Amino acid sequence: MTTTVPRGTTTPSSNAEPSAPRRRQRTWFPYLILLPAVILELLIHVVPMITGFWMSFVELTKFFIRRWTEAPFAGLDNYRIAVDLDTPIGQELLSSFLVTVAFTALVVGLSWGLGMAAAVALQRPFRGRGVFRTLFLVPYALPLYAAVITWNFMLQRDTGVINHLLVDQLGILDEAPFWLIGDNAFVSVVVVAIWRMWPFAFLMFMAGLQSIPDELYEASAMDGATPLRQWRAVTLPMLAPVNQTMLLVMFLWVFNDFNTPYILFGTAQPPAGDLISFHIYNASFLSWDFGVGSAMSVLLLLFLLAVSLVYLYATQWRKGRSHA
């Protein structure tokens, strides 16, 4: 006798779960895709970080470079040397830290202001807006080494175009100053860093402004709001998520800037342009004291982590209060 299956019902075999090999393949396949990225992350970031942390606890000087595994354990001595303000090493590190703080504040603040002003000015459509957008993004698109080397030539005392313009053409200065040595070195590295960084702020703000509805500006204009009032009441609040992320990223980039002073000044950087990343490099590779240099790097990492955590907590707390 045959058994008929009612129409619309399914046999048990059709609802059966996938076989074990296929289910195992589906489980491991995402991990297999991520495996190359995880390996590269370990090799490029995690392993060097752990190695540097280990080096900060040993006396890895030029006497133990060939036998680095036999370097004696130093404990916290490298950290004491780095922060001892009674020694030249500690005093120079503190001076470099203060220079970097001033450098970061100026570069981030002025880059933010220039980027915001340019993005707001180019928010409304007008003839030639695309040309201005392209020109403003050129500094950010240029290769870093080519751009800073060009600035190095421009800032030369005798042959640089900056002194030629200020002294010979405009007559603002009576004599050509040295821009790459002395106290003027700080002005030079700040100007070059701002020239490199502000197009990034402009790009981020320009992208954020595209998400603000025009109806908000039209409604505020009908209520009699001035452009400044619209910027404070509409633009800034709507750009708050972009601002929060961008300021943190710019702070970390600028505070860790190594390439700009290295290309601009070479290995003999003046004290006014002694940024902390470059200072740590010189403390490690010029004096061959990798233990103290690694301790400085760990201290810098802890400082940046602390500032980032405080900043993130403050922004989240402010966001929570605004929603309350």
Buried (B, 14 or more C-beta within 10 A) or exposed (E): EEEEEEEEEEEEEEEEEEEEEEEEEEEEEEEEEEEEEEEEEEEEEEEEEEEBBEBBBBBBBEEBEEEEEEBEEBEEBBBBBBBEEEEEBBEBBEBBBEBBEEBBBBBBEBBBEBBBBBBBEBBEEEEEEEEEBEEBBEBBEBEEEEBBEEBBEBBBBEEBEBBBEBBEEEEEEEEBBBBBBEEBBBBBBBBBBBBBBBBBBBBBBBEBBEEBEEEBBEEBEEEEBEEEEBBEBBBEEBBBEBBBEBBBEBBBBBBBBBBBBBBBBEEEBBBBBBBBBBBBBBBBEEEBBBBBBBBBBBBBBEEBEEBEEEBEEEBEEEEEEEEE
